[in-house]
């Protein structure tokens, strides 16, 4: 049994470990490429109903929500500075 009082199967434990590792990659000082990889991992896990139930049962829902909100704030701040547009070059019409 894991922290949430639910027996976890191998796939469930793998998802939980993967989510925790991805969350640890979303620190303020993490490189943008690492944050993107972590975010895409979390989106993949959150898109699967079984994984979503496991993560929620283990109490990760609040951390996942906070991580998503923080990434959104960082993306807006980066876009406001124009860094995305400058980094991508001219956007084709």
N, C-alpha and C positions, 0 to 999 in steps of 0.2 A: 504494500500500500504506500502511496505517496502522500504528500502533505495534505491533499484535499480529502482524504478518507476514501478514495476510490481506487480499486485495483486497476493498475495500468498494465496494458499489454506492451509488447516490444515496440510496436509502431507508435503507441501513445507516448512511451518514454522517449523515443527518437524525436517525435514532434516537440515534446516539452523541452528537451535538451537543445534542439535547433532554435526554438523560439527564445530561450534564455540566452543562447549565444548571439543570436541576431540582435536582441535588445542590448547586449553589452557592446555591440558595435555601433550604437547610436549615440555615443558620448559627444559632447560639444567639440572636442579636439580631434575627433575621428576624421580621416580624409573623406572627401565627398564620394569617391568611388566606393569606399567601404560602407558609407551610409546608404548608398543606393543599393548595394548588394544586400545589406541587412533589411532594408525596407522591402525589397522585392521578395525576400524570404518570408517576411511577416505577412505580406499580402497573399502569397501562395498558401501559407498555413491558414490564414483567416478566410480564404475562399472555399476551403474544404469543411463541410459541416461537422465531420467527425473530429477533425483537428481543432476546430473552433470550440466544440463542446469540451474537449480535453483541456485546452488552455484556460477556458473559463472555469472549469471545475477545479483547476489548480490555482485559481486566483490571479491569473495573468491578465484578465480583461482590463483592469484599471491601468496597468503598466502599458499595455498595448495601445489603449486610447490616448494616454499621455504622450507616448512616443509619436503617434500619428499627428497629434496636435502640434507637437514641437517641430516635427519635420515640415508641416504646413507653414508654420511661422517662419522657419529658416528659408524655405523656398520663396515665400513672399518677399522677405528681406533681400534675398539674393537677386530676385527679379527687379525689385525697386532700384537697386544699385546698378542695374543694367549688365551685370556680370554674365547672365545667361545669354543675352543678345550678343555681347562682345565675344564671348567664348565660342559661340556657334557660328559667328560670321554673319554675313548678310542672309536674311531669310528670303528664300525665293518666292516670287509672287505667283 
